[in-house]
Amino acid sequence: MTILTGVDLPLGSRGGSVELLRDLYLDPAAPLKADAFMLTGGGRAQPDGPILLDVAGKQLAGEGFWAYVKDLARAIERRFPQDRYDLLHLQHLAFGATPALLRAFPGHPRLALVHGTDLIFAADHPTQLQVLRDSARAADAIVVPTAAMADHLRRLVNVEAGRIVHIPWGVPDRLLTSPPPRGDRADGEALRLLYAGRLAAEKAPLPLLRTLADMDGVVLSVAAPAAEYAALAARADLSRVRYLGWLPRPSLWENFAGHDLLIVPSTRLEAFGLVAVEAQACGLPVLYRPVPGLVEVLGESAIAVEASGSVRAAAAAVARLRRDPGELRHYRGAGLANAARFPLSGTARRLHRLSRELIG
């Protein structure tokens, strides 16, 4: 069984869908056999990386978007022969790669994997809502990592329940069996907090980061894109924040092992929360808002802070954890047990079995 898949993001992009693409199809030990593509974006192809397509003009809306999709479909047709592949894995229901694949390979079976950005952009951009609806209707099976994602999807498009399959995303097995060694803090040392991810409004509200950074006995570090951090710092004094840069994934895992608490302050639906589960696999407790998706994946294995008065509540929880190392130890153990429920090998086995069923 040979799969064709891809995302229309430049080489070097980070995010949940790109990490899943690498884990499932591109890693030297990747469990699924596939050809995968990304956009050139000025990068150079690597032996174990995706096939790069040099297509310009990416955008989100209107006639320009459809012209870009047409160009991307032509590039896919030129690079990938029709008779080589058994089925398509559509990595999004929105954006450009999925409609381009559907145009280039109109007769192949289609398995779609839904990510949170699909639903967020579909809600905010009419063109992407149309793409999502067309893609959902065209897919033979639609994989969601959480039941919350299925509920949200069905509010946007009428999809029969039988075509939606719940398969959680997974943490690389090597991280579960051989996490980086932890550097635990000594008694009396500052509590080391970490925020890791993009700095969009729905991910990291400025008041929360500013409040945590100003707390006594606390050191807050942020790993985020440089431009986004600079824009945030231009709006407020973040001189007490340690900026770590936009870390490659192995470096992020090492930083998980060197902190005491991960802050996940999402205010909207999260598809799965892979960063939070990877942190748990590294022995890092998680403090989060119980938004749809996250509450399903993390549950009582992490510290939930309700949205109402969340800045004050998060600060109170951090102060309590600083005083009570026993609570941190409890959530470290609970997090390790929770992460163990989501091995990537399990995700791959279920995707492989479903793919075989679609081929027939």
C-alpha positions in Angstrom: 0.0 0.0 0.0 1.5 3.3 -1.1 0.1 6.6 0.1 0.3 10.1 -1.4 0.0 13.0 1.1 1.3 16.4 1.8 0.7 19.9 3.3 1.0 23.2 1.4 3.4 24.7 4.0 7.0 25.7 3.3 9.8 23.4 4.4 10.8 24.3 7.9 7.3 25.1 9.1 6.3 23.9 12.5 3.0 22.9 14.0 0.9 19.8 14.8 0.1 18.8 11.2 3.7 19.1 10.1 5.0 17.1 13.1 2.4 14.4 12.5 3.4 14.3 8.8 7.0 13.7 9.8 6.2 11.2 12.5 3.9 9.1 10.4 5.5 9.2 6.9 8.9 10.8 6.9 10.9 9.7 9.9 13.5 7.0 9.1 11.4 4.7 11.2 8.1 6.1 9.9 5.3 3.4 10.2 3.4 4.3 7.0 4.8 4.1 3.5 4.1 7.3 1.6 5.3 10.0 -0.6 4.8 13.3 1.1 5.2 16.9 -0.3 5.6 20.4 1.1 6.3 23.7 -0.6 9.9 24.8 -1.3 9.9 28.0 0.6 13.5 28.6 -0.1 14.5 25.3 1.5 16.5 22.3 0.0 15.2 18.8 -0.2 16.6 16.4 2.4 17.0 12.6 1.9 14.5 11.9 4.7 12.4 14.9 4.1 9.3 15.7 2.0 9.3 16.1 -1.8 9.4 19.9 -2.4 7.0 21.6 -4.9 7.9 25.1 -6.1 4.5 26.7 -6.3 3.9 30.4 -5.4 0.9 32.5 -4.7 -0.5 30.8 -1.6 -3.4 32.7 -0.1 -6.6 32.0 1.8 -9.5 33.7 -0.1 -11.2 34.4 -3.4 -10.1 33.8 -7.0 -6.5 34.1 -6.1 -6.8 31.0 -3.8 -8.4 29.0 -6.6 -5.7 30.0 -9.0 -3.1 28.8 -6.5 -4.9 25.5 -6.1 -4.9 25.0 -9.8 -1.2 25.6 -10.0 -0.5 23.3 -7.1 -2.7 20.5 -8.7 -0.6 20.8 -11.9 2.6 20.5 -9.9 1.3 17.4 -8.2 0.3 15.9 -11.5 3.7 16.5 -13.0 5.6 15.1 -10.0 3.5 12.1 -8.9 2.3 9.4 -11.4 -1.3 8.3 -11.1 -0.6 4.6 -11.1 1.9 4.6 -8.2 -0.5 5.3 -5.4 -3.3 3.3 -3.8 -4.9 6.1 -1.9 -4.7 9.7 -0.7 -4.2 10.9 2.9 -5.6 14.4 3.1 -3.8 16.1 5.9 -6.4 18.9 6.2 -9.9 19.6 5.2 -9.0 23.2 4.5 -6.2 25.1 2.8 -4.7 24.3 -0.6 -3.1 20.8 -0.6 -6.4 18.9 -0.2 -8.4 20.6 -3.1 -5.2 20.3 -5.2 -4.9 16.5 -4.5 -8.6 16.0 -5.2 -8.2 17.7 -8.6 -5.0 15.8 -9.5 -6.2 12.4 -8.3 -10.0 12.4 -8.8 -10.5 8.6 -8.7 -8.4 7.5 -5.7 -9.7 6.6 -2.3 -9.4 9.4 0.2 -8.8 9.4 4.0 -8.8 12.9 5.6 -7.2 13.9 8.9 -8.7 16.9 10.5 -6.7 19.5 12.4 -7.9 22.4 14.6 -6.7 25.0 12.2 -9.1 23.6 9.6 -12.1 24.4 11.8 -10.8 27.7 13.0 -10.0 29.0 9.5 -13.2 27.7 8.1 -15.1 29.7 10.8 -13.2 32.9 10.0 -12.8 32.7 6.1 -15.7 31.9 3.8 -13.5 30.5 1.1 -12.0 28.0 3.6 -15.4 27.1 4.8 -16.3 26.1 1.2 -13.1 24.1 0.9 -13.8 22.3 4.2 -17.3 21.4 3.1 -16.3 20.2 -0.4 -13.4 18.2 1.1 -15.5 16.6 3.8 -18.1 15.5 1.2 -15.3 14.1 -1.0 -13.5 12.1 1.7 -14.3 8.4 2.1 -13.4 8.5 5.8 -12.6 11.5 8.1 -10.3 10.9 11.0 -10.6 13.1 14.1 -8.3 13.0 17.1 -11.1 13.8 19.6 -14.9 13.6 19.9 -14.9 17.4 20.3 -13.4 17.8 16.8 -16.2 15.6 15.4 -18.9 17.7 17.1 -17.3 20.9 15.8 -16.9 19.6 12.3 -20.6 18.5 12.1 -21.7 22.0 13.1 -19.9 23.3 10.0 -20.8 20.6 7.5 -23.4 17.7 7.4 -21.2 14.6 7.6 -22.7 11.2 8.2 -21.5 9.7 11.5 -20.3 6.5 9.8 -17.6 8.4 7.8 -16.1 10.0 11.0 -13.5 7.8 12.7 -12.0 8.7 16.1 -8.2 8.0 16.1 -6.2 10.0 18.6 -2.8 11.5 17.6 0.2 9.9 19.1 3.5 10.7 20.8 6.6 9.1 19.2 7.2 5.8 21.0 10.9 6.7 21.6 9.8 9.7 23.7 7.7 7.4 25.9 10.4 4.9 26.4 13.5 7.2 26.5 12.5 10.7 27.5 15.3 13.3 28.2 16.6 13.2 31.7 14.9 15.7 34.0 16.6 18.5 35.9 14.4 19.0 38.9 14.6 22.2 40.9 16.1 22.3 44.4 14.0 23.4 47.4 13.5 27.1 47.5 14.4 27.7 43.8 12.1 29.6 41.6 9.3 27.6 39.9 10.2 27.3 36.2 7.2 27.9 33.9 7.2 27.3 30.2 4.9 28.5 27.4 5.6 26.8 24.1 3.7 27.5 20.9 2.4 30.3 18.7 1.3 33.5 20.3 -2.1 34.0 18.6 -4.8 35.5 20.8 -6.5 32.2 21.2 -3.3 30.5 22.4 -1.6 32.9 24.8 -3.4 36.0 26.0 -1.0 38.7 26.9 -2.4 39.4 30.4 -1.8 35.9 31.6 1.9 35.8 30.4 2.5 39.2 31.9 0.9 38.3 35.2 2.9 35.0 35.5 6.2 36.7 34.6 5.7 39.3 37.4 5.1 36.8 40.1 7.7 36.4 42.9 9.5 33.1 43.0 8.6 32.3 39.4 10.6 32.3 36.1 8.6 32.2 32.9 10.2 31.1 29.6 8.5 31.4 26.2 9.3 29.3 23.1 7.6 30.9 20.2 8.1 32.3 16.7 10.5 35.3 16.8 8.2 37.7 15.0 5.2 36.9 17.1 7.2 37.3 20.3 8.6 40.7 19.1 5.1 41.9 18.4 4.0 40.8 21.9 7.0 42.5 23.5 6.2 45.7 21.7 2.8 45.9 23.5 4.1 45.2 27.0 7.1 45.0 29.2 8.3 41.4 29.0 11.8 42.0 30.4 11.3 39.3 33.1 10.4 36.7 30.5 13.2 34.3 29.2 12.7 34.1 25.4 14.0 30.7 24.2 13.4 31.1 20.4 11.3 28.9 18.2 12.8 25.6 19.2 13.2 22.5 17.0 11.3 19.6 18.4 14.2 17.7 20.1 15.3 21.0 21.8 11.7 21.5 23.0 11.7 18.1 24.6 15.0 18.9 26.4 13.4 22.1 27.6 10.4 20.2 28.9 12.8 18.2 31.1 14.3 21.5 32.4 11.0 23.1 33.6 8.5 22.5 36.3 5.2 23.4 34.6 3.8 23.9 31.1 1.2 26.6 30.6 -1.4 25.8 28.0 -3.9 28.8 28.1 -5.9 28.1 24.9 -9.3 29.8 24.8 -10.7 27.9 21.8 -11.0 24.3 20.6 -7.8 22.4 20.5 -7.7 19.4 18.1 -5.7 17.2 20.4 -3.0 19.1 22.3 0.1 17.2 21.1 2.5 19.6 22.8 0.9 19.1 26.1 1.0 15.3 25.8 4.6 15.4 24.7 5.4 17.5 27.8 3.7 15.0 30.0 5.8 12.2 28.3 8.9 14.3 29.4 7.6 14.4 33.0 6.4 18.0 32.8 3.1 18.7 34.5 0.6 20.8 32.6 -1.7 23.7 33.6 -4.5 24.3 31.1 -7.9 25.7 30.4 -10.4 22.9 29.9 -11.5 23.8 26.4 -13.0 21.2 24.0 -10.3 18.8 22.9 -7.9 19.4 25.7 -10.3 18.4 28.5 -10.9 15.2 26.6 -7.2 14.3 26.2 -5.8 15.7 29.5 -8.7 15.3 31.9 -7.6 15.0 35.5 -4.0 14.2 34.5 -3.3 17.9 34.4 -4.3 21.0 36.3 -7.4 22.6 34.9 -8.1 26.3 35.4 -11.6 27.5 34.5 -12.0 30.2 31.9 -13.9 32.5 34.2 -11.3 34.7 36.0 -8.6 32.5 34.5 -5.7 34.9 34.9 -6.3 35.2 38.7 -7.1 31.5 38.9 -3.9 30.5 37.0 -1.8 32.8 39.2 -3.3 31.2 42.3 -2.6 27.7 41.0 1.0 28.6 40.2 1.5 30.0 43.7 0.0 26.9 45.3 2.2 24.6 43.2 5.3 26.6 44.2 4.4 26.0 47.8 3.5 22.3 47.4 6.1 20.2 45.5 4.0 17.1 46.3 1.2 18.3 44.1 3.7 18.8 41.2 5.0 15.2 41.8 1.4 13.9 41.7 0.7 15.6 38.3 4.1 14.5 37.0 3.1 10.9 37.6 -0.4 11.4 36.3 0.9 13.0 33.2 3.3 10.2 32.4 0.5 7.7 32.7 -1.7 9.8 30.5 0.9 10.2 27.8 1.5 6.4 27.7 -2.1 6.1 26.4 -1.1 7.7 23.1 1.8 5.9 21.4 2.3 6.9 17.8 2.5 3.2 16.9 -1.1 2.8 17.9 -2.1 5.8 15.8 -0.3 4.3 12.8 -1.8 0.9 13.2 -5.3 2.2 13.2 -4.6 4.5 10.2 -3.1 1.6 8.3 -6.0 -0.7 9.0 -8.5 2.0 8.0 -6.5 2.7 4.8 -6.6 -1.0 3.9 -10.4 -1.0 4.4 -10.8 2.0 2.0 -8.7 0.3 -0.7 -11.0 -2.8 -0.4 
